[in-house]
Amino acid sequence: MVGHQTGSYGRYDWTGGLLDFDGLVVGAGGTGVFVMDKAPDGYYPALELNGSRRLVVGRDAGSHGTFEQHQGDVDNWSDSGLQVGVAGQGVYRHSYGAHWITETLTLGVQTGGRGEYILSGSDTGWSDLHTGETVVGGAGQGMFSQSGGHHSTDRLLVGSEAGSNGAYHHQNGDVLAWELMVGHQAGSYGRYEWNSGWLDFDELVIGAAGTGVFVMDQSSDSYDLVLQLTGSRRLVLGRDAGSHGTFEQRRGDVDNWSDSGLQVGVAGQGVYRHSQGEHQISETLTLGVMAGSRGEYILSGSFSVWSVLHTQNTVVGGAGQGRFTQSGGQHATNQLTIAASDGGRGEYRLTGGSLDTLTTRIGVHQDTVGLMDISGRDAAFVGGDVQVGGDILDEAHPEQAGRGELIVRNNAYLYANQVDIRTGGTFRAEGLIEADIFNHGNMYVGASTDTGAMLDVYGNLHQDTGGRLHLELGTGQGDFDDLLNVYGSAGLGGDLVITLGEAFSADEGMTFDILYASAVIGEFDSLFFPVFDGKTFDIFYGDGWVDLTVVSAVPVPAAVWLFGSGLLGLFMAGRRRPAVH
């Protein structure tokens, strides 16, 4: 024992000769230091442990133990492995030589214990650590600092048991772990920071049952940092119920060719933050996989700090809740699905950067709710074929139809082959969009709180029975009234719904332009006009326009809807023939 009782200090320097023991405790109750080094003209020392022999660093509460492997090898075949920081504090410094541990290396064994392993090395002084299992934070605090050398293990757990706190700082050197878990059991916390060197694993789970954080941040003076997954290798965030997993891709690239893609929030909660670098996923990115889960992807970047995400498919809300927030960078995918399975909830908020898809499905599947909100002049959505909402599959349960909503506002840009608004879909838009629009659900001109929106559609508009077009007349002063410009043809059917702003006022005979098109085909099937001050509207159709004119209201039936303070009523007028304007 080196540093036997509380308050004692002991130091053991070994530079040659034979050392044999049954148990070596460095820092039993006091402070102990053990230094293993080579004499200038001597042999390299070799420390061997097998069977019941054991090495412990920092055994009792209040103890401090330090083991320094400067030169020489340690062959630990002990049944108990190596414990650093059992109930006290322990440090193992490994700067040269090989260290073999057939069982478990545990840093911070018990509650209150604190253990640290410092692995360094260089081209001239290489250091190797091989373990059956490495636990950084058993039930206490564990820290592994690696600035060089090689660390290989079957299983690497960072934050293992409830109450543990584990941190792995991977600044350089190599790490090979068949299974790497950060935040292993419920109540544990683990953090892995990777700045340089090589990292290889078969499975990486961030937040298995506890809380785990993985940070990928390339050092300014290091080679390109690349995380690669192929075949059966996989990356999972937030695996079990109650878990929390976070992956931060700050600098460096991720090449994910795994058969299982990337799952963020399997049964727990997962967050992927992507601020710089390229992220390739050859299969599916799924946010919120199972019922009760929650997954989020945060994509940011700028012209000087670019971030790119490429996926085969992106699912925002599988059977759980999914959220995709994009304020910059580029996201390209073959198919984007927002809310994919029964009970799924998903939302995509695009405020900057570009989103490119071949097909987009927003709340299409039965019993799902999906939202896409595109806002700001820095946001661009190239959507291919876009479907919003689903159809009623069971007339007895129309509420089970998928509900989807697409919002385009604040000078955002949308380009698509077509936007298909189904029965359960809602489309709110202002500004400019390039797409053919098929409306079988609800389409609103205007998507912000301000009155007086204008929507320019570079394409055709088709609205059939079941579709509703909503416009608002704000004040009656022209500049605050909604206007729809269709640069192609406008095929009309379904319903027209007019609402009024609180300050609206108009005299009989006043005319309001509500729609322009290169050609107006057909008429609305039903008109829903408000009644105000004993007045309402009449509708007039032209070859390329639709107008409303204020007229005296016919007597309103007792069953008319009342809303607000009761000063306004909703009046349904029959379809009127075109008249001389």
N, C-alpha and C positions, 0 to 999 in steps of 0.2 A: 504494500500500500504506500502510495506517495501522497502525502498530505492526509494523515490518518484522522485526527480529531478536529473538531471545530476550532478555528484559530491557529492551526498548525500550517506550516509551509514546507514542502519538500520538492526536491528536483532530482531527477535521475537522467544522466547523460550516458548513452551507450554508443560507443564508437568501434567496438570490436570485441571478439571473444564470444563465448556461449552464454545465452540467457535462457533459463528454463523456469517455468512457474506453473502452478495450477490455476491461480487467479491473479490478475493484475488489475488493481483499482487505482486510477489516477484521479485524485480528488475524492477521497472517501467521505470525510466530513469536513476537511479543510481545503487547502489549496495545494494542488499538485501539478508538476510539469514533468513530462517524459519526453526526452529528445533522442531521436534515433538518427545517427549520422555516421559517416564513414571517415575514419582517420586518413590523413593524406597518403600514407603508404600502406593502408590496410585493405582488407577485403570488405565487400559490401555486407553489412549485417542482414540477417534473415530471421524474422520473428515468426514462429509457427505456433498455432493453437489448433487443438483438435479435441474431439469428444466433449468432456465436461469442462475443459479449460475455457476461461472466458476473459475478455477485456472489457472493462467498464470505465467510462470517463465522466466524472461528475455524478457521484452516486446519490448522496443524501441531500436533503434540502439545505441550502446555504453553502454547499460545496462548490469549488471551482476546479475543473480539471482540464488540462491541455496536453494533447499528444501531438508531437511534431515529427512527421516522417520526412526528414530532409533527404536522406539517401538510404537505399536498401529496400527490401521487399517484406511484405507482411502477408503470410498465408494463413487465413483465418478459416479453419474447417470446424470451428466450434459449433456445438448444437444451438448455442444461444446467440450466435452472430455477434454483432457489435452494437452496444448501446452508448450513445453520446448524449449526456444530459438526461439522467434518469429522473431524479427529483431535484437535482441541482443544475449547475451550468457546466457544459462541456464543449470543448472545441477540438476538432481534429484537423491539423494542417498537413496537407499532402502535396509536396512539391516535386518529389522525384521517386521513381520506382513503381513497382506493381503492388496492388493491394487486392487480394482475393478474399471475398466473403461468400461462403456457400449458402448461408442463410440470409438473415435480414439485417441491414444497417438501419437503425432507428435513431432519428435526431429529435430530441424532446419527447421522452417516453411517457412520463406521467404528467398530470396536471401540475403546473408550476415548474416543470422541468424545461430547460432550454438547451438545445443542442445545435451545433453548427459544424459543417464540413466545408473546408476550403481546399479546392482542387486547383492547382496551377501547374504550369509546365511550359516548355518551349521546345524548339527543334533540337537543342543540345541537352535538354533535361526533361525527358518525357515521363509522364506519370499516367498510370493506368489503374482504374478502379473497376472491378467486376463484382457484382453482387447478385444473389438470387432474388432479392427484393430490396428496394430502397424506400424508406418511409421518412419523409420530411415533415415532421409534425405528427407524432403518434397521438398522445392526448395532450401534449404540451406544445411548446413553440419550437419549430425547426427551421433551419436556414441552410441552404446549400448554395455556395458561391463558387462558380466555375469560370476561371479565366484562361484555362488551357487544359491539356490532357485529354483523356478519353474515359468516359463513364458508360458502361454497358450494364444492363439489368433486365431481368425478365419482366419486372413490374416496378414502376415508379409511381408512388403515391405522394402527392403534395397536399397536405391537409387531410389526414386519414380519419381520425376518430372525432366524435362529438367534442366540441370545445377546443379542438386543435387549431393551430395557426401555422401554416407552412408556406415558405417562400423559396423559390429556386431562381437564382440569378445566373443566367447562361450568357456570359459575356464573350466567351470564345471556347474553342475546343469542340469535342464531339460528344453527343449523347445518343445512345441507342437503347430504346426501351420498347419491348414488344407491346406493353400496355402502359399507357401514361394517363393517369387520372389526376385531375386538379379539383379538389373538393370532393373527397371520396364518400364519406358517410354523412348522414344527416347531422347538421350542427357543426360541421367542419368548415374551415376556410383555407383555401390554397390559392397561391399566385405564382405563375411562371412567367418570367421575363426573358425574352430571347433577343439578343442584340447582334450576335455574330457567331460563327462556327456552323456546325452541322447538326441537324436534328432528324432522327429517323425513328419511326414507330409503326406498329401495326394498327393500333387504335388509340386515338386521343379523345378523351371525354373531359370536357370542361363543365364542371357542375354535375357530377354523377348522381349523388344524393344530397350533397352539401352545396357550398358556394365556391365557385372557381372562377379565376380570372387568368386569361392568357394574353400577354402583350408581345407583339411582334414589332420591334422597332430597330431598324438597321442602324448600326453605328456609322458615323460619318466616314471613318477610316477603314471600314470593312468591305469585303467582297459583297456582291449582290446576295441578299438574303432571300432564299427561295424555300418555301415549304411545299413538298410534293407528296401526293397521295395517289396510289395506283391500285388497281385490282380490288381486293377485299379490304384494303386499308380504309379507315373511315374517321371522320371528324364529327363529333356530336356535342351539342351545347344544351344543357338543361335536360338531362336524361330522365331522371325519376321525378315523381310528384314531390313538390316542395323544394326542388333544387333550383339553383340560379347559376347560369353559366354565361360568361362574357368573353368574347374574343375581340381583341383590338388590333387591327391591321393598320399600324401607323406608317410604317415604311417597309418595303419588301413586297415580294410577289407570292401568291398562292396558286399552285397548279393542282387542281383537284380532278383527277381522272378516276376517282373511286367509283365502283359500281353502285354505291349507295348514295352518291351525291353528298349534299350537306343538309343536315337536319338541325334546325335551331328551335329549341323548345319542343322536346319530344313529349314528355309528360309534365315537365316543369317549365321554367322560364329561361329563355336564352336571348342574348343580344349579340349581334355581330356589328362592330363599328369599323368602317372601312374609310380611311381618310387619305391614303396614298398607296399607289402601286396597282398591280393588275391581279385580278382574281378570276381564274378560269374554273368553271364547273361543267364537266362534260355531260353530267346527268341533271338531276333536279335539285334545286334549292327550295326547301320547304320551311316555312315559318309557321309554327303552331301546328304540330303534327297530330297529336291526339286530343280528344275532348278534355278540356280543363287546362290545356297547355297554353303558353303564350310565347311567340317568337317574334323578334324584331331585327331588321337590317337597317343600318344607318349609313348611307353613302354620301360622302361630301368630297369636296375638291375644288380646284380653281384652275385657271389657265396655266399658272406656274407650278401648281401641285396637283397633278392629274391622277385620277383614280378611275379604273375601268373594271366593270363586272360583266363577264360573259357567262351565260348559262344556256343549257338546252331548254329547260323549263324553269319558270319561277312560280311557286305557289305561295301566295300570301294568305295564310289561314287555311290549313288543311281541314281537320275536324276541330281544331282549336281556334285561338285568336292569333292573327298575324298582322304585322304592321311593317310597312316599308316606308322609310323617310329618306328622301333624296333632295339634297340642297346643292349638289354639284356632281361632277364626274359624268360617266357614261354607263348606262345599263342597257345591254343588248341581250335579247332572249327570243327563242322561237315562239314560245307561248307563255303568256302571263295570265295566271288564273288568280283572281281575288275572291276568296271563299270557295273552296273546292268540294267539300264533303258536307253531308247532313250536319247541321249545327255549326258549321264553320263561319267565322267572322273575320273579315279582312279589310284593310284599308291601305291605300297607297297615296302618299302625299308628295307631290313633285313641285318644288319651289325653285329649283335650279338644276342645270345640267340637262342631259338628254336621255330619253327613254325610247328605245327602238324595239318593236315587237312585230312578229308576223300575224299573230292572233292574240286578242285580249278578251278575256271573259270576266265580267264583273257581276258577281252575285247571280250567276246563271243557274246553278244547281239548286234542287229543291231544298227548302229550309236553310238557306244561306243568306247572309247579308254582306254585300261588298260595296266599297266606296273607293273611287279614285278622284282626287282633288288636285288639279293642275293650276298653279297660281304663280303669277309674276312673269315679267318679260324675259327672265333668264331661264324659263322652263320651256322645253320643247318635247312634245310627244309625237312620235311617228308610229302609228298604231296598227297598220295593216287593216284587218277586219276586227271590228270592235263590237261586242255584244254586251248590252247592259240589261241586267235582269233576266228572269226566266219566264216561262209560260205556266199557266194554270194546268196542272196535270190531273187534278182531282177537283171537280166542280163543287163537291161537298166541302172541300177544304182549300178555298182559294188563298188563304193566308199562308199556305205552305209553299207557294210559288217563290222562287228565288227573287230576292230584292237587291237590286243594284242601282248605284247612283254614280254618274259621271259629271264632274264640275270642271268648267274651264273659265278662268276669270283673271282679272288684273293683267291683261295683255299677254297671257300665256299663248302658246302656239300649239295647235293640234292639226296633224295631217294623217288621214287614214283613207283607205279605200272606201270604207263605209262604216257608219255608226248605226247599229241596229238596236233600237230601244224596244224591248219586249214588254209584255203585260206588266211585269213586276219592276220595270226599269224607269228611272228618272234621269233626265239630261238637263242640266242647267249650264247655260253658256252665254258668253258675251265676248266681244272682240272679233277675232277672225279665226275661222276654221276652214280647212280644206278637206271635204268629205261629202259623200252622199249620205243623207240621213233618212232612215226608215223609222217612222214613229208609230209604234203600237202601244206605247205607254204614256208617259208624261214628259213633255218638253217645255222648259221654261226659258224665255228670253230674259237674260239677267241672272247673275250668280252672286253678286255682292249685295251689301245692305243699301247701297246708293240706288236711288230711283233713276230711271231714264237710261236704260242699257240699249246698246245697239249690237246686233249680231250679224256679221257678214259671213255667209255660207258660200264658199266657192265649190259648188256642186249642186245636186238636186235634192229637193225635199219631197218625201212621199209620206203622207199621213193617211191611214185607212181607218175604218171603223174600229173603235177601241182606243185610238190615239187621242191625246188631248194636247192642244197648244195653249200655253199660258202666257199672257202679257199683262203688264201693269201700266196704267196711265197715272203718272205721279202727281202732277199739279194741274194739268190742263194747259200748261204754258209751252208745250212742244219739246223743249230741251230736256224735260224730265219724264218723257214718255218712251216706252219700249218700242223698238223698231227692228223688224226682221228683213234683211236683204238677202235674197237668194239669187245668185248669179246664174244658176241653171233654172230649171222649171220647178214649180211648186204644185204638186198634186195634192189637193185638199180633200179631206173627209174627216170623220170623227168629230171631235168637239173643239170649240174655241171658247176659252175661259178668260174673261177680262176682270181684273181687279183694279181697285183705285187706291191711290195714296191718301194719307190722312188729310192733306191740304188740297185735294182735288176740287176744282170748281170749273164749271163750263156752262155756257148759255146754249139754248136751242139753236141748231143750225151750224154749230162749230163742227169741223171735220178733223179727224185724226188719222194720219197714215200709219198703218200697222204692218204692212207687208208689201215688199216689192219683189218681183221676179221677172226673169226673161219671158216666162209664160205662166199664167195661172190656169190650172186645169182642175175643173170640178169646184165644189163648194163644201163648206163644213156641213155635217149632218145635224149638229145641234149647237146652239149658241147659249152661253151662260153669261148674261150681262147683269151688272149691278144696277140698282135703282137708287138715285140720289136726287133729293130735292124735287121729287115728282117727275124726274126725267130718267131716260135710259139711252140706249143706242140703237141705231139701225145700221145694217151692213150693206156695203156696195162692192161688187166685184168688177174689175176691169181686166183687160188682156194681160196686164203686167202689174196689177196692184190690187190691194184690198184696203178699203177705208171704213171708218166708223163715223157716223154723224149723230150728234145729240138730238134726240127727239123727245116729245112728251110721252111719258110712260102710260101704257094702257093700264086699266085697273089690275092690281096685283091680287091673285087668289090668296085666300086666307092661309093656304098651306105653304106660301112662299117662305124661303129660308130667311132668317134674320141673323145678322151678325154685328159685332161691335156694340155700339150704344143703341142699336135699333134704328138708327137714322138711315141705314142703307139696307136694301133688300136685294136678293139675287133674283133676277128675272130671266126666265128661259123663253127666248123668242123662237118662233118657227123660222125655217129657212126662207130668206127673202130673195126674190128675183133681182137680177141686176137692174139698176135704174140709171137714168141720166144723172151724171155727177155735175 
